[in-house]
Every structure is written in C-alpha cells, then in structure tokens.
Amino acid sequence: MMSSIGSELRLPCGAVLKNRLAKAAMTEGLADPLNRVSERHVRLYERWAGNGFGLMLTGNVQVDRRQLERPGNIAIDDSGGLEALRKLAAIGTRDGAHFWMQINHPGRQTAAAIHPRPLSPSAISLPVA
Ligand SMILES: Cc1cc2nc3c(=O)[nH]c(=O)nc-3n(C[C@H](O)[C@H](O)[C@H](O)COP(=O)(O)O)c2cc1C
C-alpha cells in the first residue's frame, strides 16, 4: 500500500503517529546549573512544536547528574524541576505530536572532564571525535 509522509503511522508498540515526520534526538546542552529544564528548552521546543511533527524525541536526558554526556544535559534525579518538565511536555504535545523523552545513562560516553572514571558496563573508552 502506498503511504505518504502526511499519513498516519501505527507503530508495533501501539502508538499512532499523526504523520511520518519525526525530529531526531539531539542533545540540547541547555539545562540550568542544576541540570533542570530551562527557559531555553522552552523556547527551542516551542519553535520545533510549531512544525507539525508526528513525533519529537528529546535529546538524551540523564538519570544521574554525575554521569553526563555533556554539560547542560537535563538530569532527573532528586533536584526537583518537575514543573518545568511538565511545561515542556505540554509544549511538545500540544499540536498532537508524540513527545518522547530519551532516558539515558551515557556510560563510557561520559566526558572525562565531567567524570574521570565513568560508570560503564565496558572498560573500553569511546573515541569521541
Ligand atoms: C547535534 C546532534 C545531537 C545529537 N544528539 C543525540 C542524542 O542526544 N541522542 C541520540 O540518540 N542521538 C543523537 N544524535 C544523533 C541523531 O539523533 C541521529 O540519529 C543522527 O544525526 C543520524 O541522523 P541523520 O543522518 O538524519 O543526521 C545527535 C545528532 C546531532 C547532529
């Protein structure tokens, strides 16, 4: 069957996307000093949300602020910021888009400047260009 980029897409998990336009996960580096959602995220996602995507993936969001992929990652642990996350979710979904958070632990991708001995299942460091 022919499908167009504007046609609905049903994923095996059951999610139904309104079209086949997706914004890829792109690390933002815009969090505040406590790694919470900032007004800069709000501005960025407001701009993206106006473009009719069926799906938007966030950049990676860390589960541990000691293990970041870069400074300015959002981290969700015990430092609050839930209201700001709710605001961002409302922006991301208001146009009928799915807005999925990429929950992440960077492991060996953690920058040495952030943690000299990152927690990782692999002892082999990741060459980062
Ligand atoms: C600036 C930038 C940031 C990215 N950040 C992430 C990220 O946080 N998580 C991730 O899984 N992929 C990330 N990627 C990879 C993209 O999601 C995508 O898979 C990759 O760019 C390949 O798609 P393309 O060929 O359309 O560029 C990033 C890519 C770019 C260019």
Ligand as a Chemical Component Dictionary entry (heavy atoms), coordinates in Angstrom:
data_LIG
# 
_chem_comp.id                   LIG 
_chem_comp.type                 NON-POLYMER 
_chem_comp.pdbx_formal_charge   0 
_chem_comp.three_letter_code    LIG 
# 
loop_
_chem_comp_atom.comp_id 
_chem_comp_atom.atom_id 
_chem_comp_atom.alt_atom_id 
_chem_comp_atom.type_symbol 
_chem_comp_atom.charge 
_chem_comp_atom.model_Cartn_x 
_chem_comp_atom.model_Cartn_y 
_chem_comp_atom.model_Cartn_z 
_chem_comp_atom.pdbx_ordinal 
LIG C1  C1  C 0 23.719 17.884 17.196 1  
LIG C2  C2  C 0 23.312 16.416 17.326 2  
LIG C3  C3  C 0 22.954 15.941 18.573 3  
LIG C4  C4  C 0 22.557 14.600 18.722 4  
LIG N1  N1  N 0 22.177 14.147 19.947 5  
LIG C5  C5  C 0 21.712 12.872 20.085 6  
LIG C6  C6  C 0 21.186 12.416 21.319 7  
LIG O1  O1  O 0 21.087 13.145 22.321 8  
LIG N2  N2  N 0 20.772 11.125 21.370 9  
LIG C7  C7  C 0 20.828 10.295 20.301 10 
LIG O2  O2  O 0 20.443 9.120  20.412 11 
LIG N3  N3  N 0 21.282 10.712 19.099 12 
LIG C8  C8  C 0 21.712 11.973 18.978 13 
LIG N4  N4  N 0 22.130 12.411 17.752 14 
LIG C9  C9  C 0 22.007 11.501 16.603 15 
LIG C10 C10 C 0 20.718 11.834 15.823 16 
LIG O3  O3  O 0 19.583 11.570 16.619 17 
LIG C11 C11 C 0 20.611 10.996 14.524 18 
LIG O4  O4  O 0 20.494 9.630  14.833 19 
LIG C12 C12 C 0 21.809 11.148 13.645 20 
LIG O5  O5  O 0 22.069 12.520 13.465 21 
LIG C13 C13 C 0 21.600 10.429 12.287 22 
LIG O6  O6  O 0 20.537 11.006 11.584 23 
LIG P1  P1  P 0 20.822 11.908 10.277 24 
LIG O7  O7  O 0 21.553 11.018 9.317  25 
LIG O8  O8  O 0 19.455 12.296 9.806  26 
LIG O9  O9  O 0 21.659 13.078 10.767 27 
LIG C14 C14 C 0 22.538 13.731 17.591 28 
LIG C15 C15 C 0 22.895 14.248 16.343 29 
LIG C16 C16 C 0 23.268 15.542 16.210 30 
LIG C17 C17 C 0 23.629 16.067 14.832 31 
# 
loop_
_chem_comp_bond.comp_id 
_chem_comp_bond.atom_id_1 
_chem_comp_bond.atom_id_2 
_chem_comp_bond.value_order 
_chem_comp_bond.pdbx_ordinal 
LIG C1  C2  SING 1  
LIG C2  C3  SING 2  
LIG C2  C16 DOUB 3  
LIG C3  C4  DOUB 4  
LIG C4  N1  SING 5  
LIG C4  C14 SING 6  
LIG N1  C5  DOUB 7  
LIG C5  C6  SING 8  
LIG C5  C8  SING 9  
LIG C6  O1  DOUB 10 
LIG C6  N2  SING 11 
LIG N2  C7  SING 12 
LIG C7  O2  DOUB 13 
LIG C7  N3  SING 14 
LIG N3  C8  DOUB 15 
LIG C8  N4  SING 16 
LIG N4  C9  SING 17 
LIG N4  C14 SING 18 
LIG C9  C10 SING 19 
LIG C10 O3  SING 20 
LIG C10 C11 SING 21 
LIG C11 O4  SING 22 
LIG C11 C12 SING 23 
LIG C12 O5  SING 24 
LIG C12 C13 SING 25 
LIG C13 O6  SING 26 
LIG O6  P1  SING 27 
LIG P1  O7  DOUB 28 
LIG P1  O8  SING 29 
LIG P1  O9  SING 30 
LIG C14 C15 DOUB 31 
LIG C15 C16 SING 32 
LIG C16 C17 SING 33 
# 
